[in-house]
Amino acid sequence: MEIITTSARKKRLAHNGFVYIKKTTSKLTIRWECSQRAAKSCKGVVVTDINMTSINSTTTMRDFSFTSKR
């Protein structure tokens, strides 16, 4: 897990080859969503503690099942 600061001074989370954008913050956690969510339908999510020192949970593309539309 690595925290990256963009040129616009926004935080990004790099983890397992993916980059996540900070989405919501609560008193205890931060929810990060895949930076390719719209462009590539990436539904990956990472939840860290508020200090961004440990990962509480992750959900990757493999955790979602897809059905084809006919």
ABEGO torsion letter per residue (X at the ends): XBBBBBAAGBBBBBBGGBBBBBABBBAABBBBBBAAAAAAGBABBBBBBAAGABBABBBBAAABBBBBBX
